[in-house]
Amino acid sequence: MRSDIIVIGGGAAGLMAAIGAAQTLAQSENGGTVTVLEKMPKAARKIMISGKGRCNFTNVKDWADFSAHIRTDANFISPSWHNLTPENVITLFNTNGLRSVVERGDRAFPASKMAGDVVDTLLRACTLAGVKVVTDCEVKTIDITPRGFSLDCVQTSRRQVNLKEEITIEPVEYTCLKLIVATGGLSYPGTGSTGDGYMWAEELGHSVDACFPALTALVPAGYKETSALAGEIKKAFRSRTVYGKTKERYIQPLPKWYPKFEKHIERRVPLSELGELFNGNNLDNVQLSLYINGDLAQQEFGDVEFTDGGLEGPLGFMISRKAVKALNDGQKVSVSMDLKPAVELEKLDEDIHQKWDEVIHDERSKGQSFQRLFRIMLGKLIPWNATLAFLRTNPKVSVDTLAATLKDWRFEIAGFVGFERAVITAGGISTAEVVAKTLESKKHPGLYWAGEVLDIDADTGGYNLQLAFSTGYLAGQSAAKSL
Ligand SMILES: Cc1cc2nc3c(=O)[nH]c(=O)nc-3n(C[C@H](O)[C@H](O)[C@H](O)COP(=O)(O)OP(=O)(O)OC[C@H]3O[C@@H](n4cnc5c(N)ncnc54)[C@H](O)[C@@H]3O)c2cc1C
């Protein structure tokens, strides 16, 4: 099978790369063909689960504000971003039938609130531009040939026979003149992002900066059961089964960019009794401070959520990148939550004493224990459901120390949830080896990298999808222009 340009990976970056390439070829005299090879049965599985199913597909801040949310080298992203800005993405989607809305924090969503509509729009744009999207086609190896690239793939075909799905798998070879790799990172491997691009990058002589999960849950000490399950999972991560060129299965040692996961606590490790008290609590408008080895490293204001993973929500995610990096470096990590950031300590102390006075003089308080009355008073200051977790973690708190404790609720962080449920993979192919203005590899002409497979990442808020769209589109245009 042959195509002038092949894109490996039908995610946000890959589909946008194909659109950019096909649109550019359509405007050129010579034309050409563009094919996307996607290993999953359907393209863009990750977009389907993005933004809690609503897909926060971009953020409409201008470059100065947008770039402040990029956690890697913003200069590398700049040419891609200016070539396809958030407004350009909105217009491209609009032209292909998707209306969008901009919400708090400049975050853009489809007006329908359905992530599936973003995927349909991208696929519609691909079809209109003449792109061929081949699903169920997993690329196994990349070989460089005198005329471009040769890809060994495995094509899965499915058909219904007597109400049962019959699956056939056969090897297929694809060749192309220009190759764009947009295979994503390692996060949520169930969506197809299993780090294949990193493996090829190393084989092709690229450096892969150590990968680690970012925008992930932090696990407070004592939040999870430390059980045999956690140990077993750790063991399983020590080796990875891959297919080699010979198509034989073999166990290969982990490459050096693969993280050690010393402090990785699998999402499915059960909650402890303490974790159960926290799970399901959402605390809004708090200030979260991250301490690394006792020093203040980051401070954010907003909402946190306690889930079956640990501490997450917008604020938890915001501090997770630094926290995971520090934990991986063997540093001590703790967080402090100020539940009343808008109230000065003295004023809060006054309020508390006043509330306590009211509670103990209330008729209904007669015969109630101190603990019960204290919890009732606390419930007037923080959500009732959070009171048990607060009291369990601050057993010595009194009426006199409550104000200070509410403004400095401390947790040691024991670990973090790994790629199984991290929103983004930090690290990846070193951007120093990729031309920012074209996304072409500095190692192999005709080879392009785009999206999360690169060492690029940003905060939550629509920034990451925009990075994928912008780098994908520029890679596609550049590949087409150089045909
Ligand atoms: C739960 C969740 C929610 C998120 N929400 C948001 C959000 O609201 N806003 C935002 O901006 N970002 C969000 N993100 C991040 C965003 O989804 C990613 O940054 C973005 O999808 C990366 O795009 P990509 O195309 O580079 O990689 P991916 O989306 O990972 O796509 C890579 C594709 O390559 C395919 N592939 C991999 N290997 C092969 C192979 N060997 N052969 C063929 N195909 C292959 C995969 O199957 C996959 O389809 C979210 C992420 C997660 C996990």
PDBQT file of the ligand as one rigid body, heavy atoms in Angstrom, charges set to zero:
ROOT
HETATM    1  C1  LIG A 501      -9.126  11.923  30.505  1.00  0.00    +0.000 C 
HETATM    2  C2  LIG A 501      -8.484  12.999  29.666  1.00  0.00    +0.000 A 
HETATM    3  C3  LIG A 501      -9.122  14.199  29.517  1.00  0.00    +0.000 A 
HETATM    4  C4  LIG A 501      -8.524  15.223  28.770  1.00  0.00    +0.000 A 
HETATM    5  N1  LIG A 501      -9.198  16.388  28.606  1.00  0.00    +0.000 NA
HETATM    6  C5  LIG A 501      -8.632  17.378  27.894  1.00  0.00    +0.000 A 
HETATM    7  C6  LIG A 501      -9.338  18.589  27.643  1.00  0.00    +0.000 A 
HETATM    8  O1  LIG A 501     -10.514  18.735  27.985  1.00  0.00    +0.000 OA
HETATM    9  N2  LIG A 501      -8.677  19.586  26.981  1.00  0.00    +0.000 N 
HETATM   10  C7  LIG A 501      -7.386  19.442  26.532  1.00  0.00    +0.000 A 
HETATM   11  O2  LIG A 501      -6.852  20.378  25.945  1.00  0.00    +0.000 OA
HETATM   12  N3  LIG A 501      -6.720  18.289  26.697  1.00  0.00    +0.000 NA
HETATM   13  C8  LIG A 501      -7.316  17.257  27.352  1.00  0.00    +0.000 A 
HETATM   14  N4  LIG A 501      -6.648  16.079  27.506  1.00  0.00    +0.000 N 
HETATM   15  C9  LIG A 501      -5.324  15.919  26.870  1.00  0.00    +0.000 C 
HETATM   16  C10 LIG A 501      -5.496  15.688  25.361  1.00  0.00    +0.000 C 
HETATM   17  O3  LIG A 501      -6.532  14.758  25.148  1.00  0.00    +0.000 OA
HETATM   18  C11 LIG A 501      -4.190  15.194  24.745  1.00  0.00    +0.000 C 
HETATM   19  O4  LIG A 501      -3.207  16.141  25.011  1.00  0.00    +0.000 OA
HETATM   20  C12 LIG A 501      -4.321  15.017  23.230  1.00  0.00    +0.000 C 
HETATM   21  O5  LIG A 501      -5.341  14.089  22.944  1.00  0.00    +0.000 OA
HETATM   22  C13 LIG A 501      -3.004  14.543  22.615  1.00  0.00    +0.000 C 
HETATM   23  O6  LIG A 501      -3.239  14.328  21.253  1.00  0.00    +0.000 OA
HETATM   24  P1  LIG A 501      -2.274  13.427  20.374  1.00  0.00    +0.000 P 
HETATM   25  O7  LIG A 501      -2.931  13.308  19.047  1.00  0.00    +0.000 OA
HETATM   26  O8  LIG A 501      -0.899  13.928  20.441  1.00  0.00    +0.000 OA
HETATM   27  O9  LIG A 501      -2.254  11.995  21.073  1.00  0.00    +0.000 OA
HETATM   28  P2  LIG A 501      -3.437  10.962  21.295  1.00  0.00    +0.000 P 
HETATM   29  O10 LIG A 501      -4.726  11.637  21.464  1.00  0.00    +0.000 OA
HETATM   30  O11 LIG A 501      -2.960  10.080  22.375  1.00  0.00    +0.000 OA
HETATM   31  O12 LIG A 501      -3.518  10.165  19.915  1.00  0.00    +0.000 OA
HETATM   32  C14 LIG A 501      -2.542   9.242  19.522  1.00  0.00    +0.000 C 
HETATM   33  C15 LIG A 501      -3.192   8.232  18.591  1.00  0.00    +0.000 C 
HETATM   34  O13 LIG A 501      -2.169   7.405  18.030  1.00  0.00    +0.000 OA
HETATM   35  C16 LIG A 501      -2.648   6.081  17.959  1.00  0.00    +0.000 C 
HETATM   36  N5  LIG A 501      -1.507   5.175  17.927  1.00  0.00    +0.000 N 
HETATM   37  C17 LIG A 501      -0.571   4.982  18.889  1.00  0.00    +0.000 A 
HETATM   38  N6  LIG A 501       0.321   4.061  18.507  1.00  0.00    +0.000 NA
HETATM   39  C18 LIG A 501      -0.037   3.668  17.255  1.00  0.00    +0.000 A 
HETATM   40  C19 LIG A 501       0.493   2.710  16.331  1.00  0.00    +0.000 A 
HETATM   41  N7  LIG A 501       1.551   1.961  16.629  1.00  0.00    +0.000 N 
HETATM   42  N8  LIG A 501      -0.121   2.557  15.136  1.00  0.00    +0.000 NA
HETATM   43  C20 LIG A 501      -1.228   3.284  14.823  1.00  0.00    +0.000 A 
HETATM   44  N9  LIG A 501      -1.790   4.185  15.672  1.00  0.00    +0.000 NA
HETATM   45  C21 LIG A 501      -1.188   4.375  16.876  1.00  0.00    +0.000 A 
HETATM   46  C22 LIG A 501      -3.473   5.939  19.225  1.00  0.00    +0.000 C 
HETATM   47  O14 LIG A 501      -4.375   4.874  19.135  1.00  0.00    +0.000 OA
HETATM   48  C23 LIG A 501      -4.158   7.300  19.308  1.00  0.00    +0.000 C 
HETATM   49  O15 LIG A 501      -5.391   7.320  18.651  1.00  0.00    +0.000 OA
HETATM   50  C24 LIG A 501      -7.243  15.027  28.189  1.00  0.00    +0.000 A 
HETATM   51  C25 LIG A 501      -6.609  13.793  28.327  1.00  0.00    +0.000 A 
HETATM   52  C26 LIG A 501      -7.221  12.779  29.047  1.00  0.00    +0.000 A 
HETATM   53  C27 LIG A 501      -6.530  11.451  29.163  1.00  0.00    +0.000 C 
ENDROOT
TORSDOF 0
